[in-house]
């Protein structure tokens, strides 16, 4: 209801109260004259007209009130629906806000983790750079050392090229070492063969001397058949059978002279093929090569582990 409707209802109530007062006054008072009767009749007509008007107005007001009540119910339903919708929207917004907050904190945590990872990667990168610098310096020093050993002029190569040169020189030195080792092994084998041959010749000489002494002691040097000395496959070109004392003595002198000459040749050969200094140099180079390869392998493993 509006303020205008309330004001009209108040006026209607006042009018009805006045009518009721007039009716009560009319009942209490007694009119004796016709004028009073006419007045009463006139008042009754006015009252009836006013009452009819008031009834119609009241009926209209009741219709308005009923219409307003319907609108009020509809408005209440709408308001309730809107309130529920607003509550749902508020709950949805709160959920979205909570989800946004959780996502924000997750992003903050991820950002912290990424910053930590970046810091760790930077530290690891710096370590790798220092290792690479150390490796470059090590390769350059090794390259200079090889150039000094080879007495070659230093050339301005890249680090990778220097490493290739180092590996090539090490392989070449290793091949030279293997060749020298094979030569030494062959010479040692030849020396053992010559020593065994010399021992066989000495044993044959001793047998021949014993046979000569035996022949001189029994006086049967001319009548004895020719003795055969045991001949080995390894010394088939050495001492042969003797047929007489002169031949035995002559051949003994020849054998002694050959033995002395062979010993002198062996001594001279040993002096000529003294490879001790060369072998020590080769061993030193191989030791340096092994050390360099071990350092490179350990550094490569360390870089692989860090990566």
C-alpha positions in Angstrom: 0.0 0.0 0.0 1.1 3.5 -0.8 0.9 6.6 1.4 -2.0 7.9 -0.7 -4.1 4.8 -0.1 -3.4 4.9 3.6 -4.5 8.6 3.7 -7.8 7.8 1.9 -8.5 4.9 4.3 -8.0 7.2 7.2 -10.4 9.8 5.7 -12.9 7.0 5.2 -12.6 5.9 8.8 -13.2 9.4 10.0 -16.3 9.7 7.8 -17.7 6.5 9.1 -17.0 7.6 12.7 -18.9 10.9 12.0 -21.8 9.0 10.5 -21.9 6.7 13.5 -21.9 9.7 15.8 -24.7 11.3 13.9 -26.8 8.1 14.0 -26.3 7.8 17.8 -27.2 11.5 18.2 -30.3 10.9 16.1 -31.4 8.0 18.3 -30.8 9.9 21.5 -32.5 13.1 20.4 -36.2 13.3 19.7 -37.3 15.6 17.0 -40.7 17.1 17.4 -41.1 19.1 14.4 -41.4 18.4 10.7 -38.3 20.4 9.9 -36.4 18.0 12.0 -38.0 15.1 10.2 -37.1 16.6 6.9 -33.6 17.2 8.1 -33.4 13.7 9.3 -34.6 12.4 6.0 -32.2 14.6 4.2 -29.4 13.4 6.4 -30.5 9.8 5.8 -30.3 10.3 2.1 -26.9 11.9 2.4 -25.8 9.1 4.7 -27.1 6.5 2.3 -25.4 8.2 -0.6 -22.2 8.6 1.4 -22.5 5.0 2.6 -22.9 3.7 -1.0 -20.0 5.8 -2.1 -17.9 4.6 0.9 -18.8 1.0 0.1 -17.9 1.4 -3.6 -14.7 3.1 -2.5 -14.0 0.4 0.0 -14.7 -2.3 -2.5 -12.3 -0.6 -4.9 -9.7 -0.3 -2.2 -10.1 -4.0 -1.4 -9.6 -4.8 -5.0 -6.5 -2.7 -5.0 -5.3 -4.3 -1.8 -5.9 -7.8 -3.3 -4.0 -6.8 -6.4 -1.2 -5.3 -4.4 -1.0 -8.5 -2.3 -0.7 -10.6 -5.5 2.0 -8.3 -6.7 3.6 -8.4 -3.3 3.6 -12.3 -3.4 5.0 -12.2 -6.9 7.7 -9.7 -5.8 8.5 -11.9 -2.7 8.9 -14.9 -5.0 11.1 -12.9 -7.3 13.0 -11.6 -4.4 13.5 -15.0 -2.9 14.5 -16.4 -6.3 16.9 -13.6 -6.8 18.3 -14.1 -3.3 18.8 -17.8 -3.9 20.5 -17.0 -7.2 22.6 -14.3 -5.6 23.6 -16.8 -2.9 24.5 -19.4 -5.5 26.4 -16.8 -7.5 28.2 -15.7 -4.3 29.1 -19.3 -3.4 30.3 -19.9 -7.0 32.4 -16.7 -6.8 33.8 -17.7 -3.5 34.8 -21.1 -5.0 36.3 -19.4 -7.9 38.2 -17.1 -5.6 39.5 -20.0 -3.5 40.5 -21.8 -6.7 42.2 -18.7 -7.9 44.0 -18.3 -4.7 45.2 -21.9 -4.7 46.3 -21.6 -8.3 48.1 -18.4 -7.3 50.0 -20.1 -4.5 50.7 -23.0 -6.8 52.1 -20.6 -9.4 54.2 -18.9 -6.6 55.6 -22.3 -5.6 56.3 -23.2 -9.2 58.1 -19.9 -9.7 60.2 -20.5 -6.6 61.0 -24.0 -7.8 61.9 -22.6 -11.2 64.1 -19.9 -9.7 65.9 -22.6 -7.6 66.3 -24.8 -10.6 67.7 -21.9 -12.6 70.1 -21.1 -9.8 71.2 -24.7 -9.6 71.6 -24.9 -13.4 73.6 -21.7 -13.4 75.9 -23.1 -10.7 76.2 -26.3 -12.6 76.9 -24.4 -15.8 79.6 -22.4 -14.1 81.2 -25.7 -12.9 81.0 -27.1 -16.4 82.6 -24.0 -17.8 85.4 -24.1 -15.2 86.0 -27.8 -16.0 86.0 -27.0 -19.7 88.5 -24.2 -19.1 90.7 -26.6 -17.1 90.3 -29.2 -19.9 91.3 -26.6 -22.5 94.4 -25.6 -20.5 95.3 -29.2 -19.9 95.0 -30.0 -23.6 97.1 -26.9 -24.5 99.8 -27.9 -22.0 99.8 -31.5 -23.4 100.0 -30.2 -26.9 102.9 -27.9 -26.1 104.6 -30.8 -24.3 104.2 -33.0 -27.3 105.5 -30.2 -29.6 108.5 -29.7 -27.4 109.2 -33.4 -27.4 108.8 -33.6 -31.2 110.7 -30.3 -31.5 108.1 -28.9 -34.0 106.9 -25.4 -34.4 103.8 -24.6 -32.5 100.8 -23.9 -34.7 97.7 -22.0 -33.7 95.0 -24.8 -33.7 91.7 -25.0 -32.0 91.3 -27.0 -28.8 89.6 -29.9 -30.6 92.3 -29.9 -33.3 95.0 -30.0 -30.5 93.2 -32.9 -28.9 93.2 -34.7 -32.2 96.9 -34.0 -32.6 97.6 -35.3 -29.1 95.6 -38.5 -29.7 97.4 -38.9 -33.1 100.9 -38.4 -31.5 100.1 -40.7 -28.6 98.9 -43.4 -31.1 102.1 -42.9 -33.1 104.3 -43.1 -30.0 102.4 -46.2 -28.9 102.9 -47.8 -32.3 106.6 -46.9 -32.2 106.8 -48.4 -28.7 105.1 -51.6 -29.9 107.5 -51.8 -32.9 110.6 -51.3 -30.6 109.2 -53.8 -28.2 108.8 -56.3 -31.0 112.4 -55.6 -32.2 113.7 -56.1 -28.6 111.7 -59.4 -28.3 113.1 -60.6 -31.6 116.7 -59.6 -30.6 116.3 -61.4 -27.2 115.0 -64.5 -29.0 117.9 -64.3 -31.4 120.3 -63.9 -28.5 118.8 -66.9 -26.7 119.2 -68.9 -29.9 122.9 -67.9 -30.3 123.6 -68.6 -26.6 122.1 -72.1 -27.0 124.1 -72.6 -30.2 127.2 -71.5 -28.4 126.6 -73.9 -25.5 126.1 -76.8 -28.1 129.4 -75.8 -29.8 131.2 -75.8 -26.4 129.8 -79.2 -25.6 130.9 -80.5 -29.0 134.4 -79.1 -28.5 134.7 -80.7 -25.1 133.7 -84.1 -26.6 136.2 -83.6 -29.4 139.0 -82.8 -26.9 138.1 -85.8 -24.8 138.2 -88.0 -27.9 141.6 -86.5 -28.8 143.0 -87.2 -25.4 141.6 -90.7 -25.5 143.2 -91.3 -28.9 146.6 -90.0 -27.8 146.5 -92.1 -24.7 145.8 -95.4 -26.4 148.0 -94.9 -29.5 145.2 -95.7 -31.8 144.8 -92.4 -33.5 145.4 -93.7 -37.0 143.6 -97.1 -36.6 140.4 -95.9 -35.0 137.4 -95.3 -37.2 136.2 -91.8 -37.6 134.0 -90.6 -34.8 130.8 -88.8 -35.5 130.0 -85.9 -33.2 126.4 -85.5 -32.2 124.9 -82.8 -34.5 121.9 -80.9 -33.6 119.4 -79.5 -36.0 120.2 -76.0 -34.7 123.9 -76.3 -35.4 124.0 -78.4 -38.5 126.6 -76.1 -40.0 129.0 -76.3 -37.0 131.5 -79.0 -36.0 131.5 -82.2 -38.1 133.2 -85.6 -37.8 137.0 -85.8 -37.5 139.1 -88.4 -39.3 142.5 -88.0 -37.8 144.5 -86.4 -35.0 145.7 -83.5 -37.2 142.2 -83.0 -38.5 140.8 -83.1 -34.9 143.4 -80.7 -33.6 143.0 -78.4 -36.6 139.2 -78.4 -36.3 139.5 -77.8 -32.5 141.6 -74.7 -33.2 139.1 -73.6 -35.8 136.2 -74.3 -33.4 137.9 -72.3 -30.6 138.6 -69.5 -33.0 135.0 -69.5 -34.2 133.7 -69.6 -30.6 135.9 -66.6 -29.7 134.8 -64.8 -32.8 131.1 -65.6 -32.1 131.5 -64.4 -28.5 133.2 -61.2 -29.8 130.4 -60.7 -32.3 127.8 -61.2 -29.6 129.5 -58.7 -27.4 129.8 -56.2 -30.2 126.1 -56.8 -31.2 125.1 -56.3 -27.6 127.0 -53.0 -27.5 125.6 -51.9 -30.8 122.0 -52.7 -30.0 121.9 -51.2 -26.5 118.3 -49.9 -26.5 118.1 -49.1 -22.8 117.9 -45.3 -23.1 115.5 -45.6 -26.1 113.2 -48.0 -24.1 113.3 -45.8 -21.1 112.2 -42.8 -23.3 109.4 -44.9 -24.9 108.3 -46.2 -21.4 108.2 -42.6 -20.2 106.2 -41.5 -23.2 103.7 -44.4 -22.7 103.4 -43.6 -19.0 102.7 -39.9 -19.9 100.2 -41.1 -22.5 98.4 -43.4 -20.0 98.3 -40.6 -17.5 96.8 -38.2 -20.1 94.2 -40.8 -21.2 93.2 -41.5 -17.6 92.8 -37.8 -16.9 90.8 -37.3 -20.1 88.6 -40.3 -19.2 88.0 -39.2 -15.7 87.1 -35.7 -16.8 84.8 -37.0 -19.5 83.0 -39.2 -16.9 82.7 -36.3 -14.5 81.2 -34.1 -17.3 78.7 -36.9 -18.2 77.7 -37.4 -14.5 77.2 -33.6 -14.1 75.1 -33.5 -17.3 
